Amino acid sequence: MMQVGKNVGMVTLNDALMDLVTKKIVAPEEAYVKSIDKAGFETMLKRVGLSGTGVPAPPAPAAPARLGAERPPIEVRLHGAKARAIFVEVLLEQDYPI
C-alpha cells in the first residue's frame, strides 16, 4: 500500500523522521524516541552511517495516564515533503505521541 501511496505523497513515519534527521533538523536520538517502528528506524540509521549515535534504549513503561489526559488520534493527509516535515516537527515540539 505504501508503495502505491508514495506516488501520491504518502510516506511512513520513519521515512519522514529520517528525512528530518538527514537534514539535521532533528537529532537522531529524538527521532528514535518518536519512532513507532524502532527496529526499522535503527536499520535506517545504520544504512546512512548513523549507527552508534547514542540512540537511547527503549524507555521503561510509562505510568498509566490520568483519566482524561489522553489525546485523540489524528488523521492528516499532506502533500509535499515540506508539508510533511513541518507537520512532524510540530508534533515533536508538542510532545504528541507519534
C-alpha angles and dihedrals in degrees: 000000000000089000089062093037093057088068089062096042103272117140135173120254090247091054091050092047091047090052090055091047094051090049088051091237093121129029116245090239093055092046090050091053091053095044117107095199098049096171091052091047092051088053090052091050091051091050092059094042098257097120114131092031092138095268103182124242115256109284122249115264110282123241114262112278120249115262110272093015093105119112118226118246116258131213117201132171114203130182120211134025094260093055091049093048092050091048093052091045091054091049091050091050092050093048088235109170103249 
